[in-house]
Amino acid sequence: MVTTGESPSPVFGSQRLGERPAAPVLVFDIETVPDIPLMVAGFEPQLPDGKTFRPEFDWADLSFVDLIRQQKQINFPAPMYHLVMCICAVFVHPETHTIIDGFKKTLPLCRSYDELLQVEAQLLRDFWSFCTKHADAARVWYDHIQSDFRMTDYQRKKLKPLPVTFCGYNIAGFDLPVIEQRSMKHFIPCPIPEYAREFGYDSYRSRYALDKCFDLAQFVNGNASQKIGLDILARSMGLAGKLEGMDGSRVGESYYNVGASQLIEDYCAVDVLITYGVYLGVQRFRGILDPEQFADCARQFEKFLRSEGRPTPYRILAEQSQEYFKKSQLRHS
């Protein structure tokens, strides 16, 4: 995964004149920790005799979170209570389905709650900015036809290239709501007009607008009564599972108590890359990728993981995903 600014913006074309080109696909994942002062303010737990909550000193004390969970019977609080401490992402070319760009950023260790909020706000600003990095990649195509006087405003809007297609596992249920609500908390404006201003069945907030928000969990699980998680789905395809030594439930403890920022970032980055591998498998199932295209994407994916200078977890992911890469080269229809 590369960092913001290392890759030039590609140019996307269109299969047919008069057809809106597909948007660049942003596969992403976030890691969060409890916003402890906000949780205490929101849930108002009954504190033991002689104990008080002092935000300036207790902002990283997870015992208050445990107390809230016990008293309020809440295992997973609403999105606003999740403070974003890491975001990793890869941009995927909408036509070749190969990785073209990447982003990863993790909060440093902080000495105060105010500092923690400041660096979170900057992380969110940087992520929103990255989301729009390839927004104009199809402008050449669009500029060629948008002046057609016979087109209605509705037609122009439907043909206007989308700035991004968000993709991930359960991003509609968790990741995007967290990013939205935490951005609202910091008064950070969304730089994507189509995302923040449009509503209805064809908007970014609609579960049916897969060209805007492709939630792999929703697609894979559909109406199934039993839902399948990313880890087991990836393993079923031959991909390695999640990075050992970390999971989402341990991020808060690892950050607040141990300061394991790098381990958390590695965990998040590997999750994104596993999600990308699943994305390719889903596109193969959908018929978007034919056998040759899928095989080429898988080769490029493995090459990406093994490229010189990649972090050790990437190379481990490649080694432990050989079943996936071998099966991808089979040319059965």
N, C-alpha and C positions, 0 to 999 in steps of 0.2 A: 504494500500500500504506500503510495507516495503522498506527499503533503501538498497543501494548497499552493498553486503557483508554479509547479514543476512541469506541467503538461500544457502544451498549446491547445487552444480550443479547436476541435475538429469541425468540419462542415458536414452537415447532414443533408441528404438529398431526399427525394420522394420517388416512389415507384411509378406513380402516374401523375401527370399534370392535373391539377384540380383536386388532388388528395392531400390532406394535411399530413406532413411527415411526422413520424413518431418522435416523441420527446426523448431526450437523454434520460436514462434510468438511473436513479440514485438509490443504491442499496445501502441501507444504514442500520445502525443499532445504537442504543444509548445505555449507559449504566448510571444508576442513581443512588443517592444516599438519603436517608430521612432528613427533612428540614425540621430539626428537633424543636427550635423555638416556635415555629409555626404550628407544629403538631400540638404542643402544649397549649398554645393560645386557642387553637381550634377545638380541642377535645376537653380541655380543662379537667385533667385527671385529679382524683383525690390523692393528695400527697400524704405520706406517712407523717405522724406527729414529729415536729421538729425539723422537717425537711421543706425547703423552699426551692423554687426554680429561679436561678439567676442567669438570664440569657448571656451576660457578658462572660460568665465562667462555665456554664453548663451546656453551652450550645453544641458540644460534641459528646455529651453523656448519653449513651444509648440506653441506660437503665430507665430513662423517662419514656422511651419508646416501648420498652418491654412492659412498663406499668400501664401505658395506654392500651396496649394490645390485650392485657389481662382484664382490665376494667371495662373496656368498651367492646371487647370481643371482635376486634378488627385485626385481621391478618394482613390485609393489603389496602392501605388507605387510598383516597382519591388522588388523581394525578398531581394536583397542586402541592401535595405534601412531599413529592419526590424531587429532591434537588439534583439537577443534572451535573454529574461530575466527569463524564466522559462521553464523547461522541466519535464514532468511527464510521467511515463511509467510502464507497467506491462509486464512481460514475461509470456506467456501462453504455457503450455505443448502441443506439437503438436499432441499427441495421446489422452490424457484425456481432453484437452481443458480447464483445470483449471489453475488458477493463481499460479505461482511457485516462482515469484520474483518480485521486484518492485524498482523503482527509482523515486525520486523527488528532485529537486534542484531549488532554486530561488536565483536571484542575491540580495545581501544585498544592503542597501542604500549606495550610493557612494558620495564622496566629489568632484570628478573631472571626466572629460571625460576620461582621461587616465586610471583612476582606473576602470571606468565602462567597458572599453574595455578589461582590464586585467581580470576582473572577468567573463566577457562573454566568453573569450577565454578558461578559466579554466572549465567553465560549458560545453562548447562544447567538450573539451578533455574528461571530465568525462563521458559524454553521449556516445561518440564513444567507450570508453573503456567498458562501460556497455553493449553496443550492441554486443560485442564479448565475453561476460562472459560465455555463454553456447555454444560457437562455436564448442567445441570438445566433446559435449555430445554424439555424435554418432560415435566417433572414433573407439570404440571397434568393432562395426559392420563393419566399413569400412576397418579397418586393417585386418579383417579376409579374405577379398576377393581381396584387391587391388594388391596383389602379383601374382594374376592369370596371368600366362604368355600368355594365349590365348586372353586376353583383349587388345584392341587397346587403344592408348592414349585418343581417343575421348570417348570410353566407360568409361574409368577411370574417366574422367572429368565429364561425365554425372552422374556417380554414387557417386562422391565425395559429402559428406554431405554439405548442405548449412549452413553457420554460423548463419543466421537469416532470418526470413521473416518479413519485416516491414508491419505494419497494422495500419490503422487509417482512419479518415474521411477527404478526400481531401489532404492527405499527399503528393500525387504525384504532386498536383497543387500548394501547398504552403509549408508545413512543411519541406519536404526533400529539395526542392530547397533553402529555407532559410538557413537550416543547412549547406548545401553544400557551398553556396556562402559566408556565414559568416566564415566558416572554411577556405576557400581560402583566405579571407581577413587577417586572423590571421596566415596563413601559417601552418595550422594544417593538417597533412596527414591523410587520411582515413585509418584506420587499417584493412579494409576488402578488400582484393585484388579483389575479385569477383565484388565488388560494384564499385570500381573506375577504373578498368582496362579493363573490358569486355564491349562490345557494341553489338548492334543487337537486334533482336526480342526476344531473350532469356536472355537478360541482366536485371540487376536491374532497368535500366532506361526505359525498355519497359513496356507499359501499359498492354501488353498481358501476361507478366510473373507473374502470380498471386502467384506463389510459392516464389517469391522474394519480390514483393511489392503488397500487397493486399489492394488496396485503396477501402474502402467500398463505398465511394461516387460514384466512377466510376462504381462499380458493381451494386449498387442500382439504379442509374439513367440511366445507359446505354445510349441509344439514345433518351431518353425522351426529349421533347422540354422544359418542365418545370422541373427544378431540385428541389429535396427535401432536406432540411437541416437535420442535425443530431438531433436537438432538437425535431422537429415535428415527425421524424421517431421514435425516442425513445419513445415519448409520445404515439404514435399509438400502440406500443408494450406493453404499461403499465408501462414503466419506468418513473421515475421522470425526469423533464426537467433540464435545466442547473441551477447551483447554483444561487439563488437570490442575488441581490445586486451587480452583476458584469456581464459584457459581454465583448467580444473581443474588441469592439470599445472604451471601457472605460479603458483599461489596461494602456495605455500611461499616461493618466491624473491621474489615481490612483497611478501609480508608481512615476512619476516625481513630482506631486504636493502634494500628500498625504502620499506617502511612504507605501502604503498598500501591502507590499510584501506577507504577510501571506494570506490575502484575495485572492490575485491573485493565489497563489499556491493552495489554497483550490479549487478555481474555475477550475484550470487546472486539478487537480487530480480527481475531480468529473467528469469532461468531459471525462477523460480517462476511468473511471469506467463505465460511461454510454456507451461509445464506445464499451467497452468489452461486455456489455449486448447486444448491437446491433449485435456485431460480433457473439455471440452465436445464435441469431435469424437468422442471415444470414446463418450460418452453418446448422441450422435446415432446412431452405428452400432448401439448396443445397443437402440435404440428407447425409451430412457428419456426422450429429448427428441423431441417431434414437430417438424415444420418450423417452426411458429410459435414454439414455445418456444425452439428453438435460435436462431432469428433474434433473438428478444428478448434472450436471454442475450448474444449477440454484440454487440448494440447497447449493452447495459449495460456490457459489457467495454470497448468502445471509448470510451464516455463516461467510464468509470473512468480509463482511461489518459490521457485528455485533460483531466481535471478540473483546475481552477485549483490551482496549488501543487504539482502532481506533478513529480517529478524529470525532468530532460531525457531520460534513457534511456527513461522510460515513453512520452514523446511520440514519440521516435524509433521505438520499438516499434510504436506505433499507425500512424505514417506508413509503415513498411515492411511492415505487415501488411494493407494494403488489399485484397489478393486474398482473404484469409481473410474479411474483413468483407463484401466484396461477394458472395462465394459463399454466405455464411451467410444472405443475404436471399432467395435463390432458393427458391421455394415448391414445388420438386419433392419427391415423396414418396420 
